[in-house]
Amino acid sequence: NIEQGLNAASLEILNNLITACLRAVEMSGDAIPPEIAVHTLSALAKPVNILASSSVLQQDCSQNAIVIVQNGFQALCITCDKLLRHLPHSPIDVTLPVSRLTALAIAAFSPAFSEMCILRKFDRVQMPAISTLIELSEKTLNLAIHQAEMALLMIPELVTTSTLGESQYDIRGAMRAPGGEDHCACIALMRLSSESESLCQLMWQVYSGPIRVAQEVGSVALLSDLCFVHDELLKMELSRGQNVFHGIGVLPKSRRILLSVTFQIGLNSMTSEGVNHDLVNNSLSGIVHATLNNLSFSSTSPSTAVDIHRLCKAAYDFGAFPLSITRTVFFSDEAVHALHNAVSECVAAYKVYPIDHPNPRYLEWGRLRGGLVSLFRSCLGPGAAPVIPMCIGVLITAECESAMFAIGDFSKSVFVEGVIGENMIPAGAFIKVLGEFLESALDAIKSRKYSASEVSVLYMDIFATFHKTLQYVSEIVTSRQPEKVSDPRPFIFEAWCLSMRNLSCLRRLLVQCENVADTFEALFSQSICIIVQLILLKRLRRKVNASDNNEGMSLDGPHALAMLEFLEDALEPSLVYAAGNIFADSLNVDFRTAYYNGPNVEGLFVGGAIIAAAFLRMVSGALPPWALENIPGLFCSLFAACNKDKVAFCSIMGFAVDVRLVNGFGGIDSGSKIAGPFMDTLSDFSKAQLLRQAEESADRNDAEGWRRMKVMVKQLCGGKKKATGFSLKPSYSSWECDRL
């Protein structure tokens, strides 16, 4: 515990262990250091990192700490030096185990290297021991970078075919960390370059003796060698052949990690004086233009699997570029043309029905979707080029239209496992990316990089894309066709609701921005109506079973969780009022009930009553039993949407119990109550109990009050539905696609 001082006994134990590692490495002579010594050194990195901090090294007992850190660096330095001499000519079964452990040690020591950057600012004359330590750390860092580069060139990520399909881990014959998925040397370089800006700068400052071009120095030397290593890995990747990942080189994801490190080093050096900016810029521009050429590649017609694979690789490579590059590059005509080419290829496959699956062409097309998602994600942030949201909108529209066309039988469409699905990347991925742009807007405002008014302008194209695609999303998710195998509708709607939830959070920060108010209101009110419509489609019975609710897509899944959480965030007076106007136009609602038989009910009361009735119907069996846990938050949100007016809220609850549909809709017969059959037999006494509880909960307006409201609603709607065939509460779907 550093705050309580360094423990002498602990320091002595640590010193003995580190010293033992150093002796074992030194005594190995010309041979490769023993695995156990390097493994132990890697395991001891955490306490060494703590001792390496400037605050510890300046304490009275810092001499012991300096010796321990120095011995740690010395052991790592000797290990890297010996490996560099052995890698070119020693058998891979000899070099791989120790190279793997050394890369792990380099990554683990990155905080200690970063602390040395802070110590470099101190007066070295006054602290000669620390001066010696800094010089040793710089020498070690240089050798560590060289070791990582050589390991990437000489040791494949997978020596033989992967065994991940047969076992939990894939370590034997793999240059990977336990349970990891990427080449250890790439991870080491990534950890070093991303640990701190000062360490990233130190990497190119201390780098010497380049692999390829000896006359280059400094940042250009390191950048040149990283580009050389990347090019060599790309050649190996292409020479292995399509869908072959072992033998030589690294997997595509590892190569892209190296690509990210290369850009990070290059951009870091561009901020420093004394660096040849033209050479750095030319190196980075060369990578960008080579990737653009592959992305704009004109394929044969129809495209082959090889053609699409090339586009996919280029799209994924763009996903590894930093935001500072992707934010500007797509303003050029060359980049716009390249992106249009890839998007057109993706859209074309959506229009094919039926497909001849299984077919390698569609497997690569499924990966191309992931590549475009990765590319769009690399552009997340304020100021994205207009072509980005435009292309995302085109892809969302194409996906929804394709799903609508294949709604009766998805088995002959692209919506099958192996093309679009959870084993690749589910439907709704492009909607999810659009929602992630909203998250970046929230971060931009919260970090005060941009004001709310600036964000409302910079993200106008994103908001407009949501508005343009709303009708296509609405049409497919509200289709009354029963859910089929590989049905994309749940994923599409989950992505939509998650995005609307992000937009709801953003809306509160842009409340003063009138230029987006109308767009937001239209999106939210219509999304609320879609949710209510889906609930009304479900037919209820006294004994509810999931298989009975067969009209429209099932509401048993993560999309139901997403829509409920969106409702909790989104309900506001203006939105409930707007939803009420939509309901009045689309549903023939009868408000002449025992509770109220006056003039026409308008505005807030129409929307509020139908939404509240949908909540009651939800608990009656339209949604799985776990949805009951959302009831407190939903009614609390509805109360807030009534401007916290207790009288208005209780009136809405009174309407909700009795409101009927004259002509029926979905699972509701003509003249039946929206809230469900349990309300048909509800006594006047029970209704009064519900309204009293609504009044009490509104008075309290706290967690306990709304919990009591949930208990009352559960009791009146037939209790918790057990043995219904519904699933347990789900987790959200994943649209991660870095390793397709």
N, C-alpha and C positions, 0 to 999 in steps of 0.2 A: 504494500500500500504506500504509494509515493507520498501522499499527504502526511503520513505518520512517520516518514523517514525510511531509508533503505535498511532492510534487515540484514545484519552481518552474516548470519548463518545461511540465509537464502543466497546472498551474493557469493559466498564461498562455494556452495553447491553448484551454482550456475557457472562460476569460474572454472571449477574442476571439469564440468561437462564440456564446456566450450574448448578448454585446453586439450582435453582428450580427443575431441574432434580434430583440432589443429594438428596434434601429434600424429594421429592416424593418417591424415592427408599428407603430411610431410614425409612420413616414414614409408609411404607407398613407392618412393623412388620414381622411376620412369613409368611405372604402371599407372593405370587409372585408379583414382582414389576408391577406397572400399565403400560399397553402398551404405553400410550401416552408419558410417561416419557422416556421409552427406545427408542421409535421412535424419539423423539426430540433429545435425546443424539446422536443417529446415524446421524441425519441430521446436527448436529453441529460439526461433526468430522473434516471437512475440515479446518475451522478456528482454531480449536484446534491443528491440525497437524502443521499449520503454526507457531503457538505460541510455539510449542514443539521443533522447530528447535534450534540448539545450537547457531546460530547467533543471534536469538531473545532473548533467555534466558540470554545472556551475556550483553544485553543492560542495560542502566541505569534504565529503567522502567520495568525491567524483573520481579520484585516482583509480579506485577499484573498478568503477563503471567504465572508465576509459580503457583500461586493460581488457575487460571483457568484450567491449564493442570492437576494439582493435583486433583481438584474436578471432572474433567472428568474421570480420571483413577479411582478415588474412587467410582464414580457412577457405572462404568462398573464392578469394582471389586465386589461390594455388589450384583449387579444384577446376576453375574455369580455364586456367592456363594449361593444365595437363590435358584437359578434354580437347582443347583446340589443337593440340599436337597429335592427339590420337584419332580424332574424327575422320580425317581424310583417308586413313589406311587401315584402321582396325575394323574387325567384323561388327556388324550391326547388333548382334546378340550380346556383344561385350559393351558397346557404347550406349545402347538405348537405356538400360536401367539407370545408369548413373547420370546420363544426360537429362533424363526425365526428372530425377530427384534434384539435380542442379537447377533446372528451370523453375521448379517449385520453390527452391531456396531463394533464387533471385527475386521471384514475385513476393515471397514472404518478407524479404529484407527491404522492400521498396520504401516503407515508412522510415527506416533508418537512413537510407540514402537521402530521403527528403529532408530529414533533420540536419544532415550535413550541409545542406544548402543554407540553412539558417545560421549555422556556426561559421560559415565562410564570411559572414558580415562582421564577425567579432575581430578584435585586435589580436592577430596571431602572435605578435612579438611578446605580448603579455602572457600568452598561454601556448608555449611551445608543444606541449603534449597534444593539445587539440589540433594544432597545425599539422603535426605528423599524422594524426588520425584522419584529417580531411584529405591529405595527399593520398593516403592509403585507400580511402573510400572512392576517390576519383579514379585511381588505377583499377580498383575492383569493378567500378561501374563500367569502365571502358571494356574490360575483358568480359564482363557479363553480357554486354550488348553483342559483342563478337560471338560469344558462345551461343547466344540465342539465334543469331543469324545463321551460323554454321549448322546448328542443329536442325533448323528449318530446311536447309539445303540437303543435308546428308541423311536425316532420319525421317522416314515417312510417319505420318500420323497413325496409320494402320498398316502393319507389316503384312497382314493377311486378311482374309475376309472377316468382317465384323461378326461378333457372336452375340450382339445385343438381342437378337431374336431368340436366343437359346438361354441366356443368363441375365441376371439383373445388372451386372457390370461388364464392361468390355475393356479390361485392363491388360491382360496378357497379350503382348505383342502390340500394344497401343501406346503412343507417346501422349498420354492423357493423364489428367489428375483423377484420383479416385472418384468415381461417379460423374466425372466431367465429360465434356463432349468436344473439346477443342485441343489443338496441339499445345503442349505445355510451354514451348518457346514463344508462341504467339501471346499466350496469357502473360508470360513474364514481361514481354515488351509493352503490352497493354497496361499492366500494373505500373510499370516504371513511368510511362508517359502520362498516365492519368492521375498519378498520386498527388501531384501538385504542379503548378505552372513553373515554379523554380526548378523542380527536378527535371521537367521536360526540357527546360532551357539548358540545364547542366548536361543532359545526355548528349546534345550536339556540340557543346563546348568542349567536353573532355574526349570526344570520340576521335581516334587517330588510327592511322594504319588501315585505310579502307580496303575492303575485300577486292574491289574492282579497279578503281582509278587512283593510284597512289598520290598523284599531284594535287588532288582536291583535299581541302581541309574544312574543319568546322561543320556548320550545318549542311553545307553542300555535300560534304563527304558522307555524312550519315544518311542524308536524303537520297543521295545517289546510290548508296549501297542498299537501302531499303527498297528503292525502285527496282534495282537489279534482282534482289531476292524475290520480290513480288512477280517480276516478269518470268523468272525461272520457275516459280511455283505454278504460274499460269500455263507455261509450256508443258510442265509435267501433268497438270490437270487435263489438258487437251490430249496429250499422248496416251493417257490411261484409257480413254474412250468414254462414251456416254454411260452413266450409271455404274461406273467402276470407281471405287474409292480407296483401294488398297494398293500396296506395292511401292509406289513412289509418291512424293509430294504430300500435300495436306488436303483436307476436305475444303470445299468452297467457303464454308463459314470461317474457318481459320484463316484462309487467305484474305478474306474481307476484314477480319480483325487487323491483320497486318496493314491492309489498305487504310484503315482508320488511323492507325498509329502513324503511318507515313504522312497523312494530311495533318495530323496533330503536330508532328515535329516541324513540318514545313511552315504551317501557319504561325507556330510559336516563334520560329526564327525570323519571320517577316516583321515582327514587332521590335526587333533589335537592330541597333546600329552596327555598322561594320560587316554586315552580311550582304552578299551579292544577291539582291532581291530578284534581279532578272533571271539568274540561274534557277533560283528556287521556284519562281513563278513558271518558268518554262517546264520544269519537272512536273509540277502539279497540273499544269494545263495539258501536258502530253497525256496524262492518265485520263483526264476528263474527255479530251477529244477522241481518244481511242475507244472509250466506253460509248460515247455518242455515235461513233461509226458503227459499232455493233448493234446499238439500239435502233438505228435507222436503216439497218440491213434490209434490202428488198428481197423477200423470199419468193420461192416458186409458188405457183398457184395450181392446186391447193398447197398450203404450207406443209412441209414434212416435219417429223419429230425433231430432226436436226436443226431445221430453220427456227422452230419455236424455242428449242433449247438455247440457241444463241441469243435470242431476244431475252429469254429468261435470265441468263447469266449476266447480261448487260444491265438489266433492270435491278437485279440484286446488288451488282457492284455499285450502282448509283445509291442504293440504300445505305452503303457504307460511307458515303461522302458526308462531310460535316454540313450543318445548316448554312454556314457562311458561303459555301460553294453552291449548294442546290438552290438557295434563295435567289441567287443572281443568274445562274446559268440558264434557267428556263425563260428568261426574257429574250434570249437570242433566237433568231429564226431557225438556226441549225438544231437547237435543242427542242424547239417546239415541233419541228418536223419529225425528229426522232421519236418524241413521245407520242405524237399522233400515229406514227407507224405501229408502235407497240400496242396502243389502245385499240386501234382498228383490228389488229390480229385477235385481240381478246374479245372484242364485240362480235366479230365474225363467227366465232365458235358458239357463242350464245344462241345464234340464230339457226344452228344446225339441229334438225329433229327429223327422224330419230338418228342417234349416233351409233357408230359401229364399235361399241365398247365391249371387251377391253381392246385398247388400241394405244400404242406408245405415244401417238400424236396427242391424245387427250390427257395422258399423264403429264406430258410436258406443258400442255395448256393449263392444267391445274396448277402447275408450278409457276407458270407465267403470271397467273392471278396473284400468287404470293409475292412474286418479284415486283409487280406494280404496287402492291400494298406497301412493300418495303421502301420502294422509291418514294411514294407519297409521304410516308412517315418521315423520311429524311428531310422533307420540306416543311415539317411542322414548325409553325412560328409566324409572327406578324410579318406581313410584306411578301407573302408567297406570290409567285407569278400567277396572273389570272388563268393561265392554261391549266393549272393544277386543279382547282375546284371544277373547272369546266369538264375536264376529262373524268374526274371522279363522278360527276353528275351523269355523264354519258354511260359510264359503266353501271351505275346504280339503276338507271332506266333500262339498260339492256338486260340486266339480271332479273329485274321484276317482270319485264315483258316475257322473257324466256320461261320463267316460273309459271306465269299465267297461261302461256301457251301449252305447257306440259302438265297442267294442274291435275288432269285425270290419271296420268301414269308417268311418274317420274323415272321409272326404270329405263326408259328409252331416251332420256335427256341427259344433259351434263350434270344434273343433280344426283349423282351416284357416288358411292364411296370409291375413292381412288381418283376422282376428278374434283368434285366439290363435296366436302363433308368434313367430319371431325378429324379424320386421319390425314387430311390435307389441310385445307382452310375452309371453314364453313361459309355458307351464304351470308350475306350482310356485311362482308368484310369491308367493302368500300364505304358503307354507311358508318361503320365503326371508325374508320380512319377520319371521316369528316367530323365525327364526334370528338376525336382526339385533337383536331385543330381547335375545337372550343376549349379543351383543357389547356392548350398552349396559350389561348387568349386569357384565360383565368390567371395562369402563371405570370403572364406579361403584366397584368394589372396589379396583382398582389406584390410582385417584386418591384413595382413602380418603374419599370422600364418604359411603359407606355401608359398614357392616361385612358380613361374610359372612352372619351370622345375619339381619340386616335384609334383605339381598337375597333370602335363601331364603324370606322371608315375602312381600316385595313382588312377587316374580316367581312366586308359587305358582300363579296363574291361567295364566301362560305355560306352566309345566311341565305343568299338568293338561291344557291344550289339546293339547300334543304327545302326551300319553298317550291322549287320547280319539280323536285322528285316526290313531294308529298302525295300527289294523286296516284302515282304508280305504286308506292308503298301501300297506300290505303286500299287500292284495288286488289292487290294480291293477298294481304293479310286478312281482309274481311270476306274473302271468297267463302261460300258456304260448302264447298267441296270437302268431304271428310278427309282427315289427315291420312296420308299414305307414308310408306317407307321412304326414307330420304327426303321427306318434305322440307323444303327450304324456308317455309313461312315462319316457323318459330324463331329461327336464327335471324331472319330479316327483321322481324318485329323486336326481338331482343336488342339488336344493334340500334334500331330506331329509338326505342325507349331509353336506352343508356345515353344516346346522343342528346335526346330531348332533356334528360336530367341535367347533363352538362350545360345545355343552353339555358335551363331554368336557373342554375347557379349564376351564369353569366348575366342573365337578364337583370338580376338584382343590382349588379354593378353598373349596368348601362341604363338605369331607370330614367336618367335625364336625357338620354339620346333619342330624340323624337324620330330620327331618320330610320330607326330599326323597330320602332314600337309596333307598327301595323304588321310587319312580317312576323314578329314574335307572337303577337296575339293570334294570328291566323294559324301558325304552326301548333301552338299549345292547345287552342280550343278544338281544332280538328283532331289532334292526337287524343285528347280527352274523349271526344265523341267516338273515336275508333275503339278505345278501350271499353267504353260502355256498350258499344254495339257487340263486341266480342263476348261480353258477359251475358247479354240478352240472347245471344244465339244458343246458349246452352239450355237444354230442356231439363227440368227438375222433376224428381219423383221423391216420394217419401223415403224410399230406400235408394240412395244415390250410388251409382257405380260409374267409374271413369268411362267404361265402354258405352254407357248410355248417352254421354255427351258427344255424339258423333257428328254433329253439324258444325262445319267450320273446323279450323285447326284446334287441336287440343290445347287447353290452358294449363297443362301439367308439365311444367318445365321452367327453366331459368327466365324465359321471356315473361312469364306471369310475375315472377319476382321483380323483374325490371319495370314492368308497367305499374305495379303497386307502389314501388319506391318513387317512380316518376310522379305519380298522382300525389303522394305525400308532399313532394317538393313544389308542385306546380299550381295547386289550387289557389286561386286568387279571385277577388270579386269580379274584376273585368273578364276573366277567363270563364268563370262559371256563368256569367251573364251571356257571353258570346256563345258558349256551348248550349245554353238554353235556347237561344235563337235558332241554332242549327237543329236542335231536337224538335222545336216547334214546326220547322219546315219539313222534317223527315219522318217524324212519328206522330200519329194521331192519338194524342194523350187526353185522357179524361180525368180532370181534376175535381169533378163534382162528386164529392164523397161525403161520408157521414161527418168527417172532420171539417170540411169546408164546402159550401155550396153557394158561394158568392159569385162576383163577376170574374172575368177572365184572369188567370194567373199569368204574370209576365216576368220577364227578365231573370233576375237572380233566383226566384223561387222555382221557375221551370227547370233551369239547369241544376240547381241544388237538390230539388226533390228527386229528379231522375238519377242523379249521381248517388244520392243517399240510398235510393231504392236498389241501385246496382250493388252497393255495398252489402245490403241485406241479402240480395240474391246470391252474391258471392259466398256469404257464410252459409247459405241454405244448400250449397252443393255445387254451384257453378264453378268454383275453384277448389283446389285441393285443401285438405284440412289445415295444412301449415299456414295458409293465407290468413287464418284467423288472427295470427300474431300481428298482422299489419293493421288490424281494425283500430286500435287506439290512435295510431298516427294518422290514419285516414280521416277519422271523425274530428280529431284535433285540427287537421288541415282544413276540413270543411267549415269548422267553426271560425277559423281565421279568415276564410273566404267570405264569411258573413259579416266581416268587419268586427268580429267578436261581439256581435249583437245577439244576446241570448234569446230575445223574442223571435228574431228572424230564424235562428238556428232551430228552435223548437217548432216553429211553423213548418219549416222544411221537413223536419222529421215526421210531423203529422201528415204532411202530403205524401211522404215517401212510403208510409205504411199502406196507404189506400190507393195510390195512383194506378190507373189501369191503361192498357192500350186498347183502343177501340177496334182496330183492324188486326191486331196481333203482329208479332215480329219474331222470326227465328224460333226460339223455343218457347215463346209466349203465345198462347192462343188468344183469339179475339175476346175482348172483355175481361181478360185475366190480369191479375196484379203483376206489376213489374218485379216487386220484391220477392215473389215466389209463393208456392202453395201454403207454406207455413203461416203466411199472413192472412190467408183466407179464413182460417179457423181461429184467428186471434180474437180473444174476448175484449170487450171494452175495458175491463179491468187491466188486462195485460197491456193494452195500448196506453192506458193512463200511466202504468208503471214505466213503460219505455220513455214516455215524454217527461215524467218526473226525473228519471235518471239522466235524460238528456239535459234537463235544466240544471240538475245538480252538478253534472260533469262540466257544463259550461261555466257555472259559478266558480268551481274550483280551478278549472283549466290547468291541471297539473297531471303528472304521470298516473297518480292513483285514481284521479277522477275518470280519466279516459280508460284506465284498466277496468273500472267498474262498469263503464259503458260497454266494453267488450264482453264482460260476463253476462250482462243483461241481453245483449244481442245474440250471443251464443245460446242462451237459454231459450229465447223466443223463436230461434231459427232451427230448433231441433237438436241442439247440442252438437258436440264435435263429431264429425262423420268418421267412423272407424270401419276398417275392412272394406274400403270402397274401391280398391284397385289403384288409387292414386299413389304416386311416388313420394318419398321423403323430400324435405325442403332441399332444393337444388343449389348448386354453385353456378356462378356465371360461366358462360362458354368462353373458350379461348380462341382468339384469332391470331395467335403468334405463328409466324411462318418463316423464321430465320433459317430453318434447317430442312426445308422441304426437299 
